[in-house]
Amino acid sequence: MLNKFIFLLLVSPIVLFARIGENQKVIEKRLDKSHAGDAYDESAQENLKSRVSYKKIFPHLEKMNQDYEIVVYWKSDDGEAPSKLKLPKPMKIGWDYHVVYLKGVSVLEYYKKNGGVKINDFELSGLFLINAKSELKPYKPTFTEENPQKKEDKSYIGYNYKNESGSIRAMFNPRSKIDLMIFNNKLDQRLLLMNDSIQSEQKIENKKNLRNSLEGF
């Protein structure tokens, strides 16, 4: 049964998606060769990026002092070639997917079917396998004093799936099944450290301003 699933995955259009750790040129060459996907135009990309759950990482990406780029693509779910992609207009059902590149390498993938169509279980398993090269399992630990949360388990982005090594994480709502985010744990840990630093600086600033803030009460 597993071998059959892997075979179906290999011949499926879903393999045209980007993959964590891949070079941007390789990703876009595969899309171009397949004629099944293309980047949205610039205004459409900005529109789509403004409505995603991962946008809280944008300010931190800008502070990393590294070359980064976020590209939003559309890919058909039946192999049909896209025309020049603009918004707003009724779109044929397919995938919107966002790739966050650091120095030209994919570190975060965000997948969403347009038209409100849900991601089915086979597509979910396929995307996990493509990106993590292994099964991603649900991650819902209960932390206690005897079983405290480990530093490496903490997250800035948030996740409820991970692979066995912990190198790849994912966030997927099993109720809505509307979108899926898969990302590199190194990116998540870096963002977490940056956010902790910002929070510490903010606490120091708040203490400095406390007297002026409360004077006169």
C-alpha positions in Angstrom: 0.0 0.0 0.0 2.8 2.4 0.9 4.7 1.6 -2.3 1.5 2.3 -4.3 1.1 5.6 -2.6 4.8 6.6 -3.3 4.3 5.6 -7.0 1.1 7.7 -7.2 3.0 10.6 -5.5 5.8 10.5 -8.0 3.5 10.7 -11.0 1.2 13.3 -9.4 1.4 17.1 -10.3 2.0 17.8 -6.6 5.7 16.9 -7.0 6.0 20.2 -8.9 5.9 22.1 -5.7 8.9 23.7 -4.1 10.8 21.8 -1.4 12.5 22.9 1.8 16.2 23.3 1.2 16.0 23.6 -2.6 17.5 26.4 -4.7 15.1 28.9 -6.2 16.5 28.3 -9.7 15.8 24.6 -9.4 12.2 25.2 -8.2 11.3 27.6 -10.9 13.0 25.6 -13.6 10.8 22.6 -12.6 7.7 24.8 -12.7 8.6 26.3 -16.1 9.3 22.8 -17.6 6.0 21.5 -16.4 4.0 24.5 -17.7 1.7 23.9 -14.7 2.7 26.9 -12.5 4.0 30.4 -12.5 4.5 33.4 -10.2 1.7 35.9 -9.8 2.4 39.4 -11.0 3.9 41.8 -8.4 0.7 43.5 -7.3 -1.1 40.2 -6.9 1.8 38.8 -4.8 1.6 41.8 -2.4 -2.2 41.3 -2.1 -1.8 37.6 -1.2 1.1 38.1 1.2 -0.9 40.6 3.2 -3.5 37.9 4.1 -1.3 35.0 5.3 -0.8 33.6 8.8 3.0 33.8 8.6 3.3 37.5 8.0 4.5 38.1 11.6 7.9 36.9 10.4 8.3 39.7 7.9 9.8 42.3 10.2 12.3 39.8 11.5 13.3 38.7 8.0 14.1 42.4 7.2 16.4 42.5 10.3 18.4 39.4 9.4 20.8 41.3 7.1 20.6 38.4 4.6 19.2 38.3 1.1 15.6 37.1 1.4 12.7 37.0 -1.0 9.1 35.8 -0.8 7.6 34.6 -4.0 3.9 33.7 -4.4 3.1 31.2 -7.2 0.0 29.6 -8.6 0.0 26.0 -9.6 -2.8 24.1 -11.3 -4.0 20.9 -9.7 -4.6 19.2 -13.0 -1.4 20.1 -15.0 -3.1 22.8 -17.1 -0.8 25.7 -17.9 -1.6 29.1 -16.3 -2.1 32.3 -18.1 -0.5 35.6 -16.8 -1.7 35.7 -13.2 -3.3 38.8 -11.8 -5.8 39.6 -9.0 -8.6 40.1 -8.4 -10.4 37.8 -10.9 -12.1 34.4 -10.6 -9.4 31.8 -10.5 -9.6 28.3 -11.7 -9.2 26.1 -8.7 -5.6 25.4 -8.0 -2.9 26.1 -5.4 -1.5 29.3 -4.1 1.8 28.6 -2.6 4.4 30.9 -1.1 8.1 30.2 -0.8 10.4 32.1 1.6 13.9 32.1 0.3 17.0 33.0 2.3 20.1 33.4 0.1 18.2 31.7 -2.7 17.2 28.6 -0.7 13.7 27.7 0.4 13.2 27.8 4.2 9.5 28.0 4.5 6.6 26.8 2.3 3.0 27.9 2.6 0.3 26.1 0.7 -3.3 27.0 0.2 -6.0 25.9 -2.3 -7.8 28.9 -3.7 -11.6 29.0 -3.8 -11.9 27.7 -0.2 -11.1 24.1 -1.3 -9.7 21.9 1.6 -6.4 20.1 1.4 -7.2 16.4 1.4 -5.4 13.7 3.4 -3.5 12.4 0.4 -2.2 15.9 -0.5 -1.2 16.5 3.1 0.8 13.3 3.3 2.3 14.0 -0.1 3.5 17.5 0.9 5.0 16.2 4.1 6.9 13.5 2.2 8.2 15.9 -0.4 9.4 18.4 2.0 10.6 16.4 5.0 11.7 13.2 3.1 10.0 11.4 5.9 6.7 11.2 7.8 5.7 14.2 9.8 3.9 13.2 13.0 1.4 15.2 15.1 3.2 17.0 18.0 1.0 17.7 21.0 3.1 17.2 24.1 1.9 18.0 27.6 4.5 19.8 29.7 4.8 19.4 33.5 7.4 20.1 36.1 8.7 16.6 35.6 8.6 16.9 31.8 9.5 20.6 31.1 9.6 22.0 27.6 13.0 21.7 26.1 14.7 24.7 24.6 14.8 23.1 21.1 11.1 22.4 21.2 10.2 26.0 21.5 8.9 27.9 18.5 8.3 31.4 17.2 6.2 30.4 14.2 4.2 27.7 15.9 3.8 24.0 14.9 1.8 20.9 15.5 3.8 18.4 13.3 7.4 17.6 13.0 9.6 14.9 11.5 11.6 12.4 13.6 14.8 14.4 13.6 13.0 17.7 14.4 14.6 19.5 11.4 11.3 20.1 9.6 8.2 21.5 11.3 4.7 22.1 10.0 1.5 23.9 11.0 -1.8 22.5 9.8 -5.3 23.0 11.2 -7.0 19.6 11.0 -10.4 21.2 11.4 -10.4 23.9 8.7 -7.8 22.1 6.4 -7.5 25.3 4.5 -3.8 25.9 4.5 -0.5 24.3 5.4 2.9 25.8 6.4 6.1 23.7 6.4 9.4 25.2 7.5 13.0 24.6 8.5 13.5 24.4 12.3 16.7 26.4 12.0 14.7 29.4 10.7 12.2 28.9 13.5 14.9 28.9 16.2 16.6 32.0 14.7 13.3 33.9 14.7 12.7 32.8 18.3 16.1 34.2 19.4 15.4 37.4 17.5 12.0 37.8 19.1 13.3 37.1 22.6 16.0 39.8 22.1 13.3 42.3 20.9 11.1 41.5 23.9 14.0 41.9 26.3 14.9 45.3 24.8 11.3 46.3 25.1 11.2 45.4 28.8 14.2 47.5 29.5 12.7 50.4 27.6 9.4 50.1 29.5 11.2 50.2 32.8 13.1 53.3 31.8 9.9 55.0 30.9 7.9 53.8 33.9 8.4 56.9 36.0 7.4 59.3 33.3 4.5 57.1 32.4 3.0 57.0 35.9 4.0 60.5 37.1 1.0 62.6 38.1 -1.3 59.7 39.0 
